[in-house]
Amino acid sequence: MIRRSLDVSDLPSIAFGAKAPLWWGVVGMMAIEGTALALVAASYLYLRGNFDQWPPAGTDPPALGAATAELIALLVSLWPMILVDRAARREQRGPVVIGLAVVTLFGLASLGLRSLQFAGALHCRWNTNAYGSLVWLLLGMHALYVITSTVENALILAVLVRGDVERKDYVDAHVNALFWYFTVATWLAVYVLVFLGARWL
Amino acid sequence: MSVPARALEIAHEPVDRESLARIWGQPPGLVGWLTSANHKSVSIRYMITAFGFFALGGVLAAIMRLQLAWPDMHVVGPDLYNQIFTMHGSTMMFLFAVPIMEAVGTYIVPLMIGTRNVAFPRMNNFGYWIFLIGGLMVWVAFVLNIGPDAGWFAYVPLAGPGYSPGKRVDIWAQLITFTEIAALVAAVEIIVTTFKLRCPGMALHRMPLFVWAMLVTAFMVIFAMPAIMVASTMLAMDRLVDTHFFNPAEGGDPLLWQHLFWFFGHPEVYIIFIPATGFVSTIVSTFARRPIFGYTAMVLSLVATGFLGFGLWVHHMFATGLPQLGASFFTAASMMIAIPSGIQVFCWLATLRSGRLVMRAPLLYCCGFIAIFVAGGLTGVMQASVPFDRQVHDTYFVVAHFHYVLIGGAVFPLLGAILYWLPKFSGRMPSERLGRWSFAVLFVGFNLTFFPMHLLGLGGMPRRVYTYLPETGWATGNLLASIGAAILAIGFVIFLVNVVRTLTRGAPAGDNPWGASTLEWATTSPPPPYNFAYIPTVDDHDALWSATDRPVVTGLRDDVREILVSDAIDATPDHRQHLDGGSIWPFLTAVGAGIGIITAIFTPWGVTIGAILCAITLTGWFWPRGEPSGEARTSA
């Protein structure tokens, strides 16, 4: 058989960013999670209309301490994650490993600070009233993002530390950073809505 | 990075088809089922399972029609009737309509765009198992008399803890969790596959309309399904851990449920309908022997429908006493969506009118679709008017309307599509005679079943009543509908006989029995595990009707699972990527998630249990196993 052909054997075997299918997969996951979170936030604003005062009478606004500390921790963690992201694109194992270890610790710190919020700093429980239910749902959903993201960070860290690294592992590390950015950005949104909104709305 | 189109002879480098078949295939038997990473075998399983649920939902419909055939019947009591109509709706929407469309999509899309597999083959298998576990859960519950009974949209407060004690509604809420995970997985799969794995030359403006339809559908799934996940999670929490999302006594709001539900529920209709338009465009073009009339208008209509579909949800809530301005907005939006649907209908008619028609059974189904769907669309436009809507709200008029749009708009094209692609799936031709008979019987049975329901609804018969008194005057219409249902059932049996007959003794089909234009017909029937020995290139959306002799892709390895990844817009080749093979872990992850979700019906610890099981199984899933990926390992 003689046919013209398009020879692709010289093409690279990995790619980063929007060129990589995995990047699109993570963007899809972020779109799904982001839509879900936005709908819960919309529900929070929708139910706001059922109360004269917000938070409802008898409920204090949530304390700012632990939540603000968590916001600062997560914002600071962007810096090592950006370094991981860049080092992964250059396929440098050392910086990726160190950076992921640091971000994993930040993830654990975030979860610790979140526990403090659930332990009383919210000044309401999920069954206090509809306001309490929504505050707990917003923080609970976001806690799942932090847990998922931290488990992923730890898993990729373990794969890289274990040795026998493949080039596509760097694509994983790079794409994984995207979900961490999402986790940080959504905490900023939840913080503004739940902690500042309770004072401003 | 683009590739220079080097012309060279490939006679001296034939690919090793045996090696390709080995690495892209799956082990035989149960192990293959559990571990498969082949999009075609997962899809076939998906389709058979979804049709299985369709049959079960159909049996429930038959029981309802038997019960309503005559006034004062007592085939089933009110409690069982409530479970039956809830299970019928939930099964048809969540276990049949959405899954079957995505299943056909994950089979056909990779072939139509000229690639070897979907982008995340293990994820694909995971989605199937989650779907199956969810479907089995709800049906086992139904058999044990704990089937959901608050309607397929589970309105609160009826579905809340106060009026629905017990576990029936919780089963429904978790059915949602299962099927939404499965639907979202398939949607991401279709989007990434479509954007990144198209063969060289298939720029977006050369993508077949069916692929466009699946792409728009997948986007709608991504933005609509989270609403029902959020809503059903809130409902489950209200019932299990005393939250107050929908409890007005504590500041919650039952209308919040309706907003969230229909923000999903209305796009859902288009999630079911848009793939069907893809079937129709494909089949009409093939049997009219010409490219579809108005390709660009068709694509824009699909996209417009995708957007407008999100602006209509409140028209399900006209009876809740909304502000008039809001109602007017949604009336306008509801009427506006008739425009892109109308454009598509006119393009199909123009294609049929100007083509050289070959009247075969799949095309008959599409013609039936156009007739029934237009009727259903018209009653839809009628209901966009608030005064009319309030008159017929919750009556059989609505039942008639949505069966016209769902059976007419989705099931008829689907049956046509199954007949159309059966030669590709099986390598054998269906019987034309049986195909025509099944169409004729289904068409008559359908209209006899559902047309009288318009009149019953206008006559005041409410939906979801388990019986009625003779004095209501509804007996004749109901009897006709029940006779129609029996005819409809016969039509489905004829269709099934045709499928079974095709699989056992259909004539060999050959690669392209219909003379169609899209790439799935450029390979054998059924396709080999690797789809194409050489990835094709295209220069038109009707690739196989293009006169030019197109080059094929060489240089992809045939000893490891390698795919060609291309640019999202213009499909220029970008890189070669190793694709994961079969694995047991997706199945185990589905089982772990299933255990967690089902336990969460009884205790909130189910969430923790599920999370731990998923963390373990996902680690197993992603842990590198030193499989050859064709890539040199860097030194540690």
Interface residues (C-beta under 8 A of the other chain):
Chain A: M1 I2 R3 R4 S5 L6 D7 V8 S9 D10 L11 P12 S13 I14 A15 A18 K19 A20 P21 W24 G25 G28 M29 A31 I32 E33 T35 A36 L39 V40 S43 Y46 L47 N50 F51 P56 E91 R93 W126 N127 T128 N129 A130 Y131 G132 S133 L134 W136 L137 I147 V151 L155 V159 R162 G163 D164 V165 E166 R167 K168 D169
Chain B: M1 V3 A5 R6 A7 L8 E9 I10 A11 P14 A119 F120 M123 L184 A187 V188 I191 V192 F195 K196 L197 P200 I222 F223 M225 P226 A227 M229 V230 T233 M234 M237 D238 V241 D242 T243 H244 F245 N247 P248 E250 G251 G252 D253 L256 H259 L260 F263 Y534 T537 D549 R550 P551 V552 V553 T554 G555 L556 L564 V565 D567 A568 P573 D574 H575 R576 Q577 H578 A611 A615 L618 T619 F622 W623 P624 G626 S629 G630 E631 R633 T634 A636
